[in-house]
């Protein structure tokens, strides 16, 4: 077939295919060849939501009114449930009528927020290491990326003196993510106070991406708990990790009414609302008692013990106080690169581990192990790695 002369928009050439999109194709090919890869790469919870959440979905989906288009701002009862969840667990008061916007997953919110606030050429502060989507979405919109360092010697917190040296007059927006992915660094009220003060000083919009606050953490914190934070900040949150609902795509954002209104202008021109039965089930999930989170973390603590054994077997150093759905570890000094280190494990032990370089240059000497596999699978991965080293 003769090739045509159609070419994609420039924005397509500004980004690469998402690492996990292309790497999981390779893993699938290896599996098709009989390799039986154990995946400790992606942070997708492997356990189901609470039983009654699933039952709510089943009950709702057979109702005659369940399949029509829904409001762009979600069910009032869903926004109320998010509001009560924030009050109960974060101590933050949110008006469900105009300070909360449900999302089809919080990843969607990264695009919507960026489209609502960024003009071409505006500066964006992106953490290094950090979630790659902050950078890729900013590039797609023609923004200028200013990478800021999260430093191991500062507990993977920003260096505010270093931040002050950047051309902040160009910067419109700053991405933060605590509890942090990939490093597992804890959130703290003091850190959030510094970030909010920085944003107010330089008139920079702050967005905290907060999906990990319940995982291996007994004290969930929201950046919106800082006095005056809603004036300058937006928080993204999600039920993907906290309630094992990753594939359901149930996310939300919270901020002041003006910010929410601007983002809704973008969102309402892109999607047509969420499926009503899933919203009804999410309402039920948000009412889960403390026992749900205790049981969730009991499972992750057992998995974390095995992940630490794997890191030790690989001669990687790690901070045992990390929170979240992953374990972040520094590779040995004699390892050539995180990518080759991880590929060696993939090809010779049939275990997929994420190399840290995908999160930025400050992640180059690190790897990340996901806790989204059973203890039995993780123990098998440990045995394979031990055998590989013999």
Secondary structure, 3 states (H helix, E strand, C coil): CCCCCCCCCHHHHCCCCCHHHHHHHHHHHHHHCCCCCEEECCCCCCCCCCHHHHHHHHHHHCCCCCCCCCCCCCCHHHHHHHHHHHHHHHCCCCCCCCCEEEEECHHHHHHHHHHHHCCCCCEEEEEECCCHHHHHHHHHCCCEEEEEEEEHHHCCEECHHHHCCCCHHHEEEEEECCCCCCCCCCCCHHHHHHHHHHHHHHCCEEEEECCCCCCCCCCCCCHHHCCCHHHCEEEEEECCCCCCCHHHCEEEEECCHHHHHHHHHHHCCCCCCCCHHHHHHHHHHCCCCHHHHHHHHHHHHHHHHHHHHHHHHCCCEECCCCCCCEEEEECCCCCCCHHHHHHHHHHHHCEEEEEHHHHCHHHCCEEEEECCCCHHHHHHHHHHHHHHHC
